[in-house]
Amino acid sequence: STLFGLLAVTGMRLGEAISLDRDDVDLVEGILTIRRTKFRKSRLIYVHPSTQTALKEYAQIRDRVFRQSKPTPAFFLTERANRPSINMTEWTFVQVSRTVGVRASGKSRGNGPRLHDLRHRFAVRTLIDWYRAGLDVERELPKLATYLGHKHVNATYWYIEAVPELLQLATNRLQWSNPGGKP
């Protein structure tokens, strides 16, 4: 659950998260060093204090449970003290989704949340928060692109979906900036 939570609150790619080594997770400062990225360019991610606490708690439990195991650099471990694979993590997410009732049983692909959907949700929620804070979303978008590890801001547009709340906020902003006129 800590891994899934981390994906939800950071927008990290699954491969980036499961590739984290212990040295990549600064539990004191709350900084993640992402080294194994899609475009082979490392970046830093600062996490919220609540995420920092969750990571600390996970690390304490992990270290207590695997005290006798062979040392491994991996931050996240399976029950066999190995780094989780993408396939195993996706399969686990499907099982959890079924258990909590957000995915129909028997559906392993499609028609249910995917781990990558957490990345989409993070991007959309960030934009919604920026609109609500009165920020110039167009000016802020390069920050989101960099945070998500995109080379170009155009790649970030794929994450902007037709979410009713986001569309309403964007429409309101457009009407506010052009009162009485046509957009």
Contacts in CASP RR format, 6 or more apart in sequence:
PFRMAT RR
TARGET T0000
AUTHOR 0000-0000-0000
METHOD contacts of the structure
MODEL  1
STLFGLLAVTGMRLGEAISLDRDDVDLVEGILTIRRTKFRKSRLIYVHPS
TQTALKEYAQIRDRVFRQSKPTPAFFLTERANRPSINMTEWTFVQVSRTV
GVRASGKSRGNGPRLHDLRHRFAVRTLIDWYRAGLDVERELPKLATYLGH
KHVNATYWYIEAVPELLQLATNRLQWSNPGGKP
2 54 0 8 1.000
2 55 0 8 1.000
2 57 0 8 1.000
2 58 0 8 1.000
2 76 0 8 1.000
3 17 0 8 1.000
3 18 0 8 1.000
3 76 0 8 1.000
3 84 0 8 1.000
3 89 0 8 1.000
4 93 0 8 1.000
4 96 0 8 1.000
4 115 0 8 1.000
4 118 0 8 1.000
5 51 0 8 1.000
5 54 0 8 1.000
5 118 0 8 1.000
6 12 0 8 1.000
6 17 0 8 1.000
6 47 0 8 1.000
6 51 0 8 1.000
6 54 0 8 1.000
6 55 0 8 1.000
7 14 0 8 1.000
7 17 0 8 1.000
7 115 0 8 1.000
7 118 0 8 1.000
7 119 0 8 1.000
8 118 0 8 1.000
8 121 0 8 1.000
8 122 0 8 1.000
9 47 0 8 1.000
9 48 0 8 1.000
9 51 0 8 1.000
9 122 0 8 1.000
10 17 0 8 1.000
10 32 0 8 1.000
10 45 0 8 1.000
10 47 0 8 1.000
10 51 0 8 1.000
10 122 0 8 1.000
11 118 0 8 1.000
11 119 0 8 1.000
11 122 0 8 1.000
11 123 0 8 1.000
11 148 0 8 1.000
12 32 0 8 1.000
12 34 0 8 1.000
12 45 0 8 1.000
12 119 0 8 1.000
13 37 0 8 1.000
13 38 0 8 1.000
13 116 0 8 1.000
13 119 0 8 1.000
14 86 0 8 1.000
14 89 0 8 1.000
14 90 0 8 1.000
14 115 0 8 1.000
14 116 0 8 1.000
15 36 0 8 1.000
15 86 0 8 1.000
16 34 0 8 1.000
16 36 0 8 1.000
16 37 0 8 1.000
16 38 0 8 1.000
17 76 0 8 1.000
18 74 0 8 1.000
18 76 0 8 1.000
18 83 0 8 1.000
18 84 0 8 1.000
18 85 0 8 1.000
18 86 0 8 1.000
18 89 0 8 1.000
19 35 0 8 1.000
19 36 0 8 1.000
19 83 0 8 1.000
20 32 0 8 1.000
20 34 0 8 1.000
20 74 0 8 1.000
20 75 0 8 1.000
20 76 0 8 1.000
21 35 0 8 1.000
21 73 0 8 1.000
21 74 0 8 1.000
21 75 0 8 1.000
22 59 0 8 1.000
22 73 0 8 1.000
22 74 0 8 1.000
22 75 0 8 1.000
23 33 0 8 1.000
23 73 0 8 1.000
24 32 0 8 1.000
24 33 0 8 1.000
24 34 0 8 1.000
24 35 0 8 1.000
24 75 0 8 1.000
25 32 0 8 1.000
25 33 0 8 1.000
25 55 0 8 1.000
25 59 0 8 1.000
25 75 0 8 1.000
26 32 0 8 1.000
26 33 0 8 1.000
27 52 0 8 1.000
27 55 0 8 1.000
27 56 0 8 1.000
27 59 0 8 1.000
30 46 0 8 1.000
30 47 0 8 1.000
30 49 0 8 1.000
30 51 0 8 1.000
30 52 0 8 1.000
30 55 0 8 1.000
31 44 0 8 1.000
31 45 0 8 1.000
31 46 0 8 1.000
31 47 0 8 1.000
32 44 0 8 1.000
32 45 0 8 1.000
32 46 0 8 1.000
32 47 0 8 1.000
33 42 0 8 1.000
33 44 0 8 1.000
34 42 0 8 1.000
34 43 0 8 1.000
34 44 0 8 1.000
34 45 0 8 1.000
34 149 0 8 1.000
35 42 0 8 1.000
37 43 0 8 1.000
37 149 0 8 1.000
38 149 0 8 1.000
39 149 0 8 1.000
39 151 0 8 1.000
41 149 0 8 1.000
41 151 0 8 1.000
43 146 0 8 1.000
43 147 0 8 1.000
43 149 0 8 1.000
45 147 0 8 1.000
47 55 0 8 1.000
58 76 0 8 1.000
59 75 0 8 1.000
62 77 0 8 1.000
66 77 0 8 1.000
66 81 0 8 1.000
69 81 0 8 1.000
70 81 0 8 1.000
72 81 0 8 1.000
72 82 0 8 1.000
72 83 0 8 1.000
74 82 0 8 1.000
74 83 0 8 1.000
76 83 0 8 1.000
76 84 0 8 1.000
77 83 0 8 1.000
77 84 0 8 1.000
78 84 0 8 1.000
78 88 0 8 1.000
89 115 0 8 1.000
90 114 0 8 1.000
90 115 0 8 1.000
91 108 0 8 1.000
93 113 0 8 1.000
93 114 0 8 1.000
93 115 0 8 1.000
94 103 0 8 1.000
94 108 0 8 1.000
97 103 0 8 1.000
97 112 0 8 1.000
97 113 0 8 1.000
98 104 0 8 1.000
98 105 0 8 1.000
98 106 0 8 1.000
102 112 0 8 1.000
102 113 0 8 1.000
103 111 0 8 1.000
103 112 0 8 1.000
103 113 0 8 1.000
104 111 0 8 1.000
104 112 0 8 1.000
119 148 0 8 1.000
119 159 0 8 1.000
120 159 0 8 1.000
120 161 0 8 1.000
123 144 0 8 1.000
123 148 0 8 1.000
123 156 0 8 1.000
123 159 0 8 1.000
123 160 0 8 1.000
124 159 0 8 1.000
124 160 0 8 1.000
124 161 0 8 1.000
124 163 0 8 1.000
124 166 0 8 1.000
126 144 0 8 1.000
127 137 0 8 1.000
127 144 0 8 1.000
127 160 0 8 1.000
127 166 0 8 1.000
128 163 0 8 1.000
128 165 0 8 1.000
128 166 0 8 1.000
128 169 0 8 1.000
130 137 0 8 1.000
130 140 0 8 1.000
131 137 0 8 1.000
131 166 0 8 1.000
131 169 0 8 1.000
131 170 0 8 1.000
131 173 0 8 1.000
132 169 0 8 1.000
137 170 0 8 1.000
137 173 0 8 1.000
141 153 0 8 1.000
141 156 0 8 1.000
142 153 0 8 1.000
144 156 0 8 1.000
145 152 0 8 1.000
145 153 0 8 1.000
145 155 0 8 1.000
145 156 0 8 1.000
148 155 0 8 1.000
148 156 0 8 1.000
148 159 0 8 1.000
150 156 0 8 1.000
160 166 0 8 1.000
174 183 0 8 1.000
175 183 0 8 1.000
END
